[in-house]
């Protein structure tokens, strides 16, 4: 998980405990005010608007904690998200030439400039 961003909520269950005795996160969640987030705004404004940022934030919390579900809770509603991965294919990368790494030169170099003019 990232150093700066942590979910407001993590839901665990006693049915899911690691061999080391730690609880396994089942859901990661975030709290928002309904004046700042409402699920209808995502539908109205589309997936490229700023209203989708809380959803992206909750999904990133789920991915970071290894949870399959995420949620956003406000004073007006609860939005539950299921996080799945989807294979997207190789895209255009297979048709492009592969970049070759440039050799790294170590040491110092002296470059004299004879074109400097003082005015």
C-alpha positions in Angstrom: 0.0 0.0 0.0 1.1 3.5 -0.7 2.7 5.6 2.1 0.4 8.6 1.8 -3.0 7.2 0.9 -4.9 4.8 3.1 -8.5 3.8 3.1 -10.9 5.2 5.7 -12.4 1.7 6.2 -11.1 -1.8 5.8 -13.6 -4.6 6.3 -12.2 -8.0 7.5 -13.6 -11.3 8.6 -12.5 -13.9 11.1 -13.1 -16.4 8.4 -10.1 -15.0 6.4 -7.0 -15.0 8.5 -3.4 -15.6 7.2 -1.1 -18.3 8.5 0.6 -15.5 10.5 -2.6 -14.5 12.2 -3.3 -11.3 10.2 -6.8 -10.5 9.0 -7.2 -10.5 5.2 -8.9 -7.3 3.8 -12.2 -8.1 2.2 -13.3 -4.6 1.3 -11.6 -1.2 1.3 -13.7 1.9 1.6 -13.7 5.7 1.7 -16.0 8.3 3.3 -17.2 11.3 1.3 -19.8 14.0 1.9 -22.9 13.7 -0.3 -22.4 17.3 -1.5 -19.0 16.3 -2.9 -19.9 12.8 -4.3 -23.1 11.3 -5.5 -23.2 8.2 -7.8 -25.7 10.0 -10.2 -23.0 12.6 -11.0 -20.8 9.8 -12.6 -23.7 8.9 -14.9 -24.6 12.5 -15.7 -21.1 13.8 -16.3 -19.4 10.7 -17.8 -16.3 8.6 -16.9 -13.9 11.4 -17.9 -15.2 13.9 -15.4 -13.9 14.8 -12.0 -16.8 13.0 -10.4 -15.2 9.6 -11.1 -12.1 10.4 -8.9 -13.7 9.0 -5.7 -14.4 5.8 -7.5 -10.8 5.5 -8.8 -9.6 6.3 -5.3 -11.7 3.5 -3.8 -10.6 1.0 -6.4 -7.0 1.9 -5.9 -7.5 1.2 -2.2 -8.9 -2.2 -3.0 -6.0 -3.0 -5.3 -3.5 -1.8 -2.8 -5.0 -3.9 0.1 -5.7 -6.9 -2.1 -9.4 -6.7 -1.5 -11.9 -7.7 -4.2 -14.5 -5.1 -3.3 -14.5 -1.4 -2.5 -17.1 1.0 -1.3 -17.8 4.7 -0.9 -20.1 5.7 1.9 -21.7 9.1 2.2 -24.4 10.6 4.4 -26.9 9.8 1.6 -25.8 6.5 0.0 -23.6 3.5 -0.1 -21.8 2.6 -3.4 -20.3 -0.8 -3.6 -17.7 -1.7 -6.3 -16.4 -5.1 -7.4 -12.8 -5.0 -8.5 -11.8 -7.4 -11.3 -8.8 -7.5 -13.7 -9.3 -7.7 -17.4 -6.8 -8.8 -20.0 -6.4 -6.0 -22.5 -4.0 -7.6 -25.0 -0.7 -6.4 -26.2 -2.0 -3.4 -28.1 0.2 -1.6 -30.5 3.4 -2.5 -28.7 4.0 -5.6 -30.8 4.1 -3.6 -34.0 6.6 -1.1 -32.8 10.4 -1.5 -32.8 12.0 -2.3 -29.5 14.1 0.5 -28.0 17.7 -0.4 -27.3 19.4 1.0 -24.2 22.1 3.5 -24.8 25.5 2.6 -23.3 26.3 4.4 -20.0 29.5 6.3 -19.9 31.2 6.8 -16.6 33.8 9.4 -15.7 34.3 13.1 -16.4 34.7 15.0 -19.7 36.0 18.4 -20.5 34.3 20.4 -23.2 36.0 23.7 -24.2 33.8 26.4 -25.7 35.6 28.8 -28.1 32.4 30.6 -29.2 31.8 32.6 -26.0 31.6 36.3 -26.6 31.7 38.8 -23.8 29.9 42.1 -24.4 
